[in-house]
């Protein structure tokens, strides 16, 4: 199955626009420092001197602090009965394995890349950009990390042969904080944004990365959460202006849950877009946004029949025993015989951004 030519042309045009966004933060930073008369490349980094409330907050939440937050959110979801009967044996095993693997396996792997591979390949580049001011570093990392992940995510929906590496993330018939880490192992190992961020940290943007990854982890986890924390912004007329800005800037439950919906027939589900992770802004810019301010009634893949957890985590090493599954030994690249094709054939960029007015 080949990618639709119209989608391919749109991807190429959007990719060139993305290059401008990648270049914008460092160019603005250099222009600002030049106009301020600062000696570029020589003044010490401001990052190591951050002691304010924001920096303290990021330090507390990074590492074990974030794990405590995730556990607390999970307990809140269970207490409110957000998972329902769908979360049983196979699904529990899948979510728990996907939650543990990044901490026990992939974390050390990425650390090895940063501590061993980069010094071996480019030893002279270590901390070469440690003069970059803290908040400029945050802006550079926000764009470099999240825009890269937007494309990584989007391509796994639009290029058919990539879909099966991302399918695990969409198979759950429910939403919850555990969904943020529910991924195929190969999809996680090749997280392009992780390597981009690792390289920038090696080049000297370490303190800024703590802040960015802390905020991004909070946003992405809360966007997957079964608790609709954004709902009051849509219900209270006084908060509508804030809602308009919020839903076009970051991922929220309403916009991201639409991406995980089981169908598009209700005008809420939209698996053909809403690819943003931390920033929903990318979807707005590239025409892949759908805003309804409502939440789907059903989640997952319409033809999902509970593929074994080990097949979903370790495909293609292990295959599914479900006949006709995309993860089965003789399964199709993309199964489109039901009401929800995993990879749409139509041009996703032709769908206009819906207005979410009062």
N, C-alpha and C positions, 0 to 999 in steps of 0.2 A: 504494500500500500504506500503510495507516494503522497507527499504533502501537496495540498492544493496550490496551484501556481499563483493564484491571487493572494493567498495567505503568505506565500513565500516572498512575493514582491513587497507586501506590507511589512513583513518582518525586516527585510533589508532596509527599507526606508526608515523604519523606527529605530533600527540599529545605528544608523548614521546620526539620527537625532540624539540617541543615547550618548554618543561620543562627545557631543557638546556638553551634556550634563556632567559627564565624568570630568571634563576639563574645566568646567566653570568654577568650582570651589577653589582649586589651587591658583587659578588665574586671578580670581577676585582677591585672594589672600595676598598674592605677590603685589598686585596693584595697590592694595591698602597699605601694606608695609612700606612700599616704595614712597607713597605719598606722605607717610608718617616720618620718612627719613630714617628708617631703621636699617641697620647694616644686615642685609640678608645673609643667611647661611652661617652667621657667626654668633648671634646673641643666644643665650641659653634658653631652653624651653621653659615656658611658664607653667607647664603641666605639673611638674613635680611640686609646685608651691601651692596647689589648690587645697584649701582647708575649709571651704564654705559648706553650707548645708547640702548643696547639690552633690558635691564630691563625697561628703560623708555618707549620704544616702546611697550613692552608687557603690561605695566600698562595702556598706553593710549588706546590700542585696547581691553583690557578686559572689560567686562560689556557693558556699553552704547556705548563705542567706536566701538565695533564690530557690534552693531546694526546699527550704522551710516554707517559703511562700507558696510553692506549687503544691506541697502536701496540704497546707491549710486550705487552699482553693479547692483541692480535690475533696477534702472532707466536707467543705461547704456544699459542693455539688451533690455528694452522696446524701447529706442530711436533707437537702431539698428534693431528693428523689429525681435528679435530672437524668440519670442514665436509663432507668427502666429495665424491662426484662431482656432487652437485647444484649446487655453486658453479662454474658455467661462464659463458661469454660474457655472455649477457643479464643474469644475476644479478649478475655482477661489476660490469658497467656500472651497474646500478641501485644497488647498495650504495655504490659509489664516488661516484656523483653525489649521492646522498642524504647521504653523509658530508661532501662538499665544500660543498654549497649553504648549509647553516647558517653555515659559517665565512666564506664569500665573499660571500654575498648577504643572507641573513636577519639575520645579526649586525649588519651596517651598517644594515639597515632598522630593527631594534629600537633601535639606538643613535640613529638619526635621530629616532625617535619620542620617546625620552627627552630628547635634547639640543635638539630644535627644536620639536616639537609641544607638549609639556607646558609649557615656559616661555612659549610663546605663549598657551596656553589658560588656565593658572593660574599666572602669574608670582609671585604673592604667596604661593604655597604651598610654594615651594622650601625644603627643610630645616626645615619647620615642626615636624617630629617628631624632630629630631636630638638631643633630650634623652632619647629612649627608651634605657634601658640596653641594652648589647650583647646579653646573653643573653635579655632579654625580646623584643628585636627578632628574635632567632633563632626564638623560639617563635611570634611573630606571623607571620613569613614562612613558617615550616614549614606552618602551617595554611592561610594564605591562598593560598600557591602550590600546595601538593600537593593540598589538598581541591578547589581549582578544577580542577586537572588530572584528578583522579578523575572529576569530573562531565563534563568535556569528553570524556574517553575513554569513559566509560560511555554517554553520549548517542549517540556515534557507533556504538555497538553496538545500542542499543535503538530508535533512530529510523531507520527504513528509508532515508529519502532522504539521510541523513548517511553511511551505511555506505561508499559508494564512495570517499569522501575518506580513509577510514581503511584500506581494503582492502589497500593496498600494504604496510602494516606486517605484515599477516598472510599474505601470499602466499608468503613464503619457505619452502621445504621443509626448513629447517635453522634452528638457533639459533646466535647468536654476537654478539660485542660490536658488530658493525656494525648489528645489528637495532635498536639503540636510536635510531638516526637515520634508519632506513628509513621514510620517510613521504612522502605526497603533498605537493606544494609548498603547495597551498591549505590543507591541514590544518595545516601548519607555520606559515604566515603568520598564521593566525587562532588560534594557540595562546593561549587565554584567560589561562592562568596567567602567560605571559610579560609581558603587559600589566599584570596585577595587580602583579607583582613590580617592573616598571619604574616604576609609579606610586609604590609604597612606597619604592623607592630614591630617587626624586625628592623624596619627602616627608622623607627624612632617614635611611633605614634601609640605606644603602649598605654599611657594613662588615659588618652582619649578613647581607646578601644574599650576600656573598662566601663566608661560612661555609656558609650553607644550600645554595647552588647547587653548591658543591664536594662536600658530603656527598651531595646528591641525585644528582649526576652519577655519583658512585662507585657508589651503590646501584643505580640504574637500569641502568648499564652491566653491573655484575656480575650483575644479575638476568637479563639477556638472554644473558650469556655461556654458551658451550657447556661450560664447565668447571663441574661440579657441586660448587662449594666448600662447599655446605651439607651434603653427604652424610655427612661424619664425625659431624655432630651427630645424625643419625638412627641411625647404626650403632653408636655408642658409648653404652651405657646410662647411663653417668655423665653424659653431656652432654644427655640427654633433657630435663631441666628447662630448660636454656638453649635448646634447640631449640623447646620449647613457646612460650617468650616471643618468641624471634627470629622464628619464622614467622608469628606473629600481629601483629608490630610492623612489620617491613619486608618488602619484596618480596625473595624468594629465587629461585634457579633452579627449585626444585621447584614453588612456587606460581605463578610467572610463566610457566614453560614450559607448565604446564597450560593457560594462557590461549591459547597458540599451538598447541595440539595439533590434529591433523588430524581427530580424532574424539573422541566422548565415550563410545564403547562400552566402553572398557577401564576406566572408573571413575577414570581419571587426568585426561584432558582435560576442560577446563571453560572453553570460550570464552564462556559465558553469564555469567561473573563474573571474579573476580580482576583487577579493573580498576586496583588501586592501583599507583602508580608508585614513589614513595619509601616511603610507608607502606601496608602491607597492612592496617593497623588500620581503614582506612575500609571495606574489604570486610567485616571482622568486624562492625563497627558496623551497617552497612546491609544485612547479610544476603546479600551477594554473594560470600562466601568459600567456597573449596573447598580442603581440605588433605588430601593423601594421602601426602606424603613419598616420592613416586615421580615418575619422569620419563617423559614420553610417548615412544613408539618412533617416532612420525611427527609431523611438523609441517606447518603450512601450511593451505591450503584444498583440500578434496578434489577440487574440479573445476578447480583451477588448471592452465592449460596454457601458462604462460610468456608472459603478455602483454608486449609490447615495453616496455623500460625507460622510454622517453619517455612512453608512455601512462600508466604507473603513477605517474610523477613529476608529469606535467603535465595529467592528466585534470581537467576536461573539455575543455581546449584541444586536446589530441591524444587520439584515440580508439584503442582496441585493434583489431587486425585478426583477433582470435580470435573466431569465431562463437559467440554465446551468452554471451560474457563480460559481466560487469557493467560493464566499461569500454568495450565495443563501442558503436558508434553507435546500434544498436537493442537494446542489452542491457537486461536487467531491473534494477530497483532492487536486488533481492536475489535471487540464484539459490538456490532451495531444492529442486531436483530431485535432489540427491544426499544423502549421509548427513550432510553438514555444512551446515546453513543458516547463512549469515553472520550474520543477525540472528534470534535465536530468537523464535518466536511465543508460547511459553509464558511464564509469569510467572517471571522469573529470581529474584525475591525469595522464592519459595515453597520454594526448595531450601535445606535446613538446612545449617549449617556442620558439616562432618564432623570428628569427633574424631580427633586424631592421637596416640593414647596409645602406651604401650610395646608 
